[in-house]
Amino acid sequence: MQIDVILEPDLTAAQVTELAVAAENHGFRTLWHSNYHQNPDAFMMLVPAALATRRIRLGVLAISPYEMQPLKISNALLTLNEFSKGRAVVAIGGGGSVMSSCGIAFDPRAQRMVRGVREAVEITRAVVSGKLCMGYPGEVFKVTRPFRHAWKKAPTARVFTCSTGMKMLEMAGRYADGTQMSDVTPEKIGHHMEALRKGLAERKTPADDFRVGNFWAWHIKEEREKSLYEARRELVFRGELLPPKYDMLPYVTPEERQLVIDKWQNFAKAFWTRTGVIEDVPESIVERLIAACSSAGGLDAIEAQIERFREFERAGLTELSIRLFDEPMAGLRILAERVLPAFERYEGPATP
């Protein structure tokens, strides 16, 4: 298993480039730039990094075809891929903050989301191949003109999905080059891998180096209290706590789960006020959720986290995508010194 890094989207292009160069030198596989509604364009922010690096892969996640038409996703990806000489990757999902900020309600059934993401993947893979295509008569998304992106010269960009639900994972296995799950805990990863393998078994053409990643929140710092503040502040976005499932079991009791649902806005308040204070929820519940859904604490917590990451590796992940928050360069150094040596260093081919 190799290690990826996911960045906050509020960094400058110079900071992103500096982190990309450092990550490449350390041996991380992919540097991902997040895609949110009020931050710089993720594809453009990676262009300076593409010009400053030669080996590390550069990715954007998550992009939704309901916020950006698949043909435009494809063109942006192919452009970044030419700048990086074949190292670009995109992860396409159903939708998030950008879509909701555009006033588009999140309704997977009405939007035929599994089908829509599949069609976006198929369109994008067709575009980045550079081959002639006579259009795409999709049920959700269409391309009504023939296209051949003859300016494609670099090795082909890769197209992932952002898939965590069972149907989305099956679809990823059938149609994509890889997938990124989100916040799946070590105890639950096996169940998700079963769905992915079902899709891979039904694939018409065997996948060439299908990649499997999982977004994972990393808060560990030299100062334990700093780490726990950051983990509390960001806890509302961990997959176990998100509507409509509000999973959380078995990390809390059914009664505690209901309390978290009732007080969910207090978790959100801890984020938007930047206080990290979660009101009216016992600290024991907060601590258990942080421990289940993320890596937090001082440097003495790292060895236990490496053992948790081994569970991901044994389950079949090819990479763990570690999300950094405050002070990303310091976080990158800790990962490089304390975590990366326990896993496989990325030694991909360098571009000219």
C-alpha positions, 0 to 999 in steps of 0.5 A, a space after each residue: 500500500 502506498 500513501 497519498 496526500 490530500 490538501 486543504 483547498 485554501 492554500 496558495 499556488 506557491 504553497 501547493 507547489 512547495 508541498 508537491 515537491 516535498 511530497 515527491 521527494 519523500 515518496 508519496 504517490 499522489 497529491 490531491 487538491 480538494 474541490 470546494 465552492 469558495 476556493 481556487 479552481 483545483 485543476 488550475 492550482 495544480 498546474 504550477 505543481 505539474 511544472 515543478 515535479 516529475 514523478 508524483 501524480 496530481 489529482 482533483 477530488 471530488 468533481 461532480 458531473 451535476 456541477 460541471 458537465 463531463 465534457 468540461 471535466 474531461 477537457 480540464 483533466 486532459 489539459 492538466 495531464 498535458 502539463 504534467 506529462 501524463 500524471 493527472 487523475 480525477 475522482 468523479 463523485 455524485 456531488 457535495 458543497 459545490 453542487 449544493 451551493 449552486 442550489 442543486 438539491 442532493 437527490 441520488 434517486 431522482 438524479 440517477 446518481 449511480 448512472 450519472 457518475 458512470 456516464 461521466 466516467 465513460 465520457 471522461 475516459 473516452 476524451 482522455 484516450 485521444 481517440 475518435 468518438 462519435 459522441 455519447 448518447 447517455 441517459 443522463 449526460 450527452 455529447 452530441 458532436 463527434 470528438 477527437 482530442 488530437 492534442 493529447 500527447 502524454 500518457 493517458 490520464 486516469 479517471 477514478 470515482 468517489 465511491 463509498 456506497 455499495 452501488 457506487 462501488 460496484 459501478 466503480 469496479 465495472 467502469 473506472 480506473 480506480 476509486 476513492 472511498 471516504 472515511 471508511 473505518 478499518 473495521 468496515 473496510 472489508 464490507 466495502 471491498 466486497 462490493 468493489 470486487 463484485 463490480 470488478 468481477 463483472 467488468 467486461 475488460 480486466 482493469 489495468 492496475 485498478 487503484 483503491 484508495 480511502 480518504 482518511 483524516 490525519 490530525 496527529 501533531 507534536 502537541 496533543 491538544 492542538 491535534 484534538 482541537 483540530 479533530 473536534 473542529 472537523 468531526 462533523 465532516 467524518 463519514 460516520 456522522 454525515 446524513 442521511 445515514 448517521 452510521 456511527 455504530 458500533 462506536 457509540 450506543 444507539 442512544 448515544 447515536 440519537 443524541 449525536 443526531 439531535 445535536 448534529 448542528 452543534 458539531 457543525 457549529 464547532 467547525 464554522 465558529 472554528 472553536 472546536 467546542 461541541 456543545 451538549 455532547 458528552 466528551 466520552 462520545 466525542 472522543 470515541 468518534 474521533 478515535 474511530 473516524 480519524 487519526 488524532 493525538 500526539 506523536 506517541 499515537 502513531 504506532 497504533 495508527 500504523 497498525 490500523 492502516 495495516 488493516 486497510 492494506 490487508 483488505 486490499 487498498 492500494 493507497 491510503 489518501 491522508 487528508 492534512 488540515 492545519 500546518 500541512 508541511 509539518 503534517 507531511 514531514 511527520 507522515 514522511 518520517 513516521 508513517 511512510 517507512 512502514 509502507 511502500 514508497 512510490 517510485 513511479 517513472 519520472 517524466 522528461 
